[in-house]
Amino acid sequence: MSEPVKVVKRGAVPNNALMLHGLPDVGLVGLIATSHIITQLKMNEVAYVDSELLPPVVVVHERLLFAPLRIYGNTDLIASFAEAAIPAKAVQHACMHHAEAG
């Protein structure tokens, strides 16, 4: 992979939206809260992050495979959501990529 972090778009990513990060940490509160917000607001997956910096895992929900770091959105809000531990270096690269693209 030529780029350390690649954001792969799967849908329209809104411009000028607020961004919420739900990354796993001690207690998983951010992850649980972000999952609840995504569900309640019926947000759709708009992108996922692919990187050699991420752990080599996939997430399985109802027999479907998902990237461990996904981005959901609607017209007002973008939420990054990770179901695996994300190394700090990968988060830094992903945030810089989003800032440059945005």
C-alpha positions as CSV (number, residue, x, y, z in Angstrom):
1,M,0.0,0.0,0.0
2,S,1.5,3.3,-1.1
3,E,-0.4,5.5,1.4
4,P,-0.1,4.8,5.2
5,V,-3.9,5.3,5.5
6,K,-6.5,5.1,2.8
7,V,-10.1,6.3,3.3
8,V,-12.3,4.3,0.9
9,K,-15.6,6.1,0.2
10,R,-18.8,4.1,-0.1
11,G,-21.3,6.9,-0.3
12,A,-21.6,10.7,-0.1
13,V,-19.6,12.2,2.7
14,P,-21.2,15.5,3.8
15,N,-19.2,18.7,3.8
16,N,-19.0,21.0,6.8
17,A,-20.6,18.3,9.1
18,L,-19.6,17.8,12.7
19,M,-17.4,14.8,13.3
20,L,-17.7,12.4,16.2
21,H,-15.0,9.8,17.0
22,G,-16.1,6.5,18.8
23,L,-12.8,4.7,19.4
24,P,-12.4,1.9,21.9
25,D,-10.8,2.8,25.2
26,V,-11.0,1.7,28.8
27,G,-14.6,0.8,29.5
28,L,-15.7,1.2,25.8
29,V,-18.0,4.1,26.7
30,G,-17.1,6.1,23.5
31,L,-17.7,3.1,21.3
32,I,-21.0,2.2,22.9
33,A,-22.2,5.8,22.8
34,T,-21.2,6.3,19.2
35,S,-22.9,3.0,18.2
36,H,-26.1,4.2,19.9
37,I,-26.0,7.5,18.0
38,I,-25.4,5.8,14.7
39,T,-28.3,3.5,15.3
40,Q,-30.7,6.2,16.6
41,L,-29.9,8.6,13.8
42,K,-30.1,5.8,11.2
43,M,-26.7,6.8,9.8
44,N,-25.3,4.9,6.8
45,E,-21.7,3.7,6.3
46,V,-20.1,6.3,4.0
47,A,-16.5,5.1,4.1
48,Y,-14.0,2.8,5.8
49,V,-10.3,3.1,6.6
50,D,-7.8,0.7,5.1
51,S,-4.2,0.8,6.4
52,E,-1.2,-1.4,7.1
53,L,-1.2,0.4,10.5
54,L,-4.5,-1.2,11.5
55,P,-4.7,-4.7,13.0
56,P,-5.3,-7.4,10.4
57,V,-8.9,-8.2,11.4
58,V,-12.4,-8.0,10.1
59,V,-15.7,-7.6,12.0
60,V,-18.6,-10.0,11.4
61,H,-22.2,-8.9,11.9
62,E,-25.0,-11.1,10.8
63,R,-22.7,-13.1,8.5
64,L,-21.4,-9.9,6.8
65,L,-17.8,-8.7,6.9
66,F,-16.9,-5.1,7.9
67,A,-13.7,-3.1,8.2
68,P,-12.8,-2.5,11.9
69,L,-12.7,1.3,11.3
70,R,-15.7,2.6,9.6
71,I,-17.2,6.1,9.0
72,Y,-20.9,6.7,9.1
73,G,-22.8,9.9,8.1
74,N,-25.9,11.8,7.5
75,T,-26.5,15.4,6.4
76,D,-25.2,16.9,9.6
77,L,-22.9,14.5,11.3
78,I,-20.0,12.1,10.5
79,A,-19.0,9.4,13.0
80,S,-15.9,7.3,13.0
81,F,-16.5,4.0,14.6
82,A,-13.9,1.3,15.5
83,E,-14.5,-2.1,16.8
84,A,-10.9,-3.0,17.3
85,A,-8.0,-1.3,19.1
86,I,-6.6,1.4,16.8
87,P,-2.9,2.3,17.1
88,A,-2.4,6.0,17.8
89,K,-0.3,6.4,14.6
90,A,-3.2,5.2,12.5
91,V,-5.6,7.6,14.1
92,Q,-3.2,10.5,13.5
93,H,-2.8,9.6,9.8
94,A,-6.6,9.1,9.4
95,C,-7.3,12.5,11.0
96,M,-4.7,14.3,8.8
97,H,-6.2,12.6,5.7
98,H,-9.7,13.7,6.6
99,A,-8.5,17.3,7.3
100,E,-6.7,17.5,3.9
101,A,-9.7,16.0,2.1
102,G,-12.3,18.1,3.8
